[in-house]
């Protein structure tokens, strides 16, 4: 019985760890997407300024 309880506790710990990893990956991917969007807008603005000054 103790072995089954230990295995169940291990599975719950693994599930919690996987949930934390999934949350972390989602936050990182959302952050990278936002950074990409901001950088793209900045590059577009700089490009337009350069074209206007030519």
C-alpha positions in Angstrom: 0.0 0.0 0.0 2.8 2.4 0.8 4.4 1.8 -2.6 1.2 2.7 -4.3 0.9 5.9 -2.2 4.5 6.9 -3.1 3.8 6.3 -6.8 0.7 8.4 -6.6 2.5 11.2 -4.8 5.2 11.1 -7.4 2.6 11.4 -10.2 1.1 14.4 -8.6 4.5 16.1 -8.2 5.2 15.4 -11.9 1.9 16.8 -12.9 2.5 20.0 -10.8 5.9 20.3 -12.4 4.6 19.9 -15.9 1.9 22.5 -15.2 4.5 25.0 -14.0 6.7 24.3 -17.1 3.7 24.9 -19.3 2.8 28.2 -17.6 6.4 29.3 -17.9 6.6 28.5 -21.6 3.4 30.3 -22.3 4.6 33.4 -20.5 8.0 33.3 -22.3 6.3 32.8 -25.7 3.9 35.6 -25.1 6.7 37.9 -24.0 8.8 37.0 -27.1 5.8 37.7 -29.3 5.2 41.2 -27.7 8.9 42.0 -28.0 8.8 41.0 -31.7 5.8 43.2 -32.3 7.3 46.2 -30.6 10.6 45.8 -32.5 8.8 45.5 -35.8 6.8 48.7 -35.2 10.0 50.5 -34.1 11.8 49.4 -37.3 8.9 50.5 -39.4 9.0 53.9 -37.8 12.7 54.3 -38.2 12.5 53.2 -41.8 9.8 55.8 -42.5 11.9 58.5 -40.8 14.9 57.6 -42.9 12.9 57.7 -46.2 11.4 61.1 -45.2 14.8 62.5 -44.6 16.3 61.4 -47.9 
